[in-house]
Amino acid sequence: MTLSEQHVFPERRAEIDLDAIRHNVRRLSAVILPAKLMAVVKADAYGHGMIPVAKAALKAGAHWLGVAHISEALTLRQAGIGAPVLAWLHTPASDFRAALEAGIDIGCSGWELEYIVAAARECQRPARVHLKIDTGLGRNGSTAALWDALVSEAMQYQDQGLLRVVGVFSHFAVADEPERAENDEQLRRFREAVAVAEDAGADLEVRHVANTPAMLSRPDAHFDLVRAGLGIYGLSPFENQTSAQLGLRPAMTLKALVASRKDVPAGQGVSYGLNYVTARPSTLALIPLGYADGVPRIATGGPVRINGTTYPVVGRIAMDQMVVDLGADTSVAAGPPVVGAEAELFGTGDDGGPTAEQWAAAAGTINYEIVTRIGPRVPRVYVNEGPAE
Ligand SMILES: *Cc1c(COP(=O)(O)O)cnc(C)c1O
């Protein structure tokens, strides 16, 4: 690495491959035709960066964007993104009026209806509402018992010109386990809820229930629109299928330059607690990433690739740093320099490289969390941005 390259490439970085995002969007869009794709870009696009990902996804053919919070949707609008956006998670303190003024579609599970109508009256602009039915997840969404009342109330407001019911939606609980019968039951309840809305006169633009796992495993769940998060980032929602097997390309690569290398004797304790002690003379490499950067503290044993070889993290992961044991391999001594070498924690998984799934296993979590929790102290570096607009 030359001095000038050091300025271009931050020493610690999450590289986001926008060509991978575009590839994944195109691939998933083809799978669901004629249904359309909503790129779910909540939580800073699962840690990948909301605005660049949203723009790349739209360029590659996504028709909608999805976020949890109205505040996230407003950030998209402030960046000049005019595509249809749905926000679905609110509290009484959410800014429904700002959402209406920004032309944001609003998910409504029940209590929000009065707030949405009040906002519509204030800004004299009808709201675009997607009614949400809880078909079994037990989180947001109207219960089946309250659904008919919610629909008829919403239709009355529609008749008064205060809103339009443009969508009905729901969310799966176990779509990552396609063989479970609850998926069938949720779909059955969803169809029923849609029928109730349509019988009440709703002229729905979009019926949507599928997330990434349902989109890949249940063609009968595609309806008009599919809300895809994990898949557009190139990660697999299934325990027994890799990204590559699904034709997806992981978009985030987490890297740092090695900060220190030292040769130690047998018996050297490593990191807080001294839980790891070298069994033989060893070379230790220090990686300048820690739990402040979003690497889970519990994930000792997670893989780090340096100069083409993958090593496990040893000892406790600290706030800013972690240690890998390069062993007593003479090739380390004879090989390329370790200080300043690129250490890769996870990435595309090509060439046997480390993966977010391996970090998830080390941390007792899922790949969703590994990428999403990478924090703001790690600069995002966008590669393959494609032609400027
Ligand atoms: C986050 C979220 C999604 C996206 O789920 P993936 O499994 O990442 O595709 C879809 N719908 C809702 C309601 C969500 O909260």
The ligand as an ORCA input file, in Angstrom:
! r2SCAN-3c Opt
* xyz 0 1
  C     -37.432     -5.746      7.942
  C     -38.721     -6.097      7.302
  C     -38.755     -6.715      6.050
  C     -37.527     -7.234      5.327
  O     -37.219     -8.524      5.791
  P     -36.031     -9.383      5.144
  O     -36.132    -10.709      5.772
  O     -34.756     -8.668      5.471
  O     -36.272     -9.408      3.675
  C     -39.979     -6.882      5.433
  N     -41.128     -6.483      6.046
  C     -41.131     -5.922      7.267
  C     -42.422     -5.527      7.886
  C     -39.937     -5.722      7.943
  O     -39.956     -5.190      9.174
*
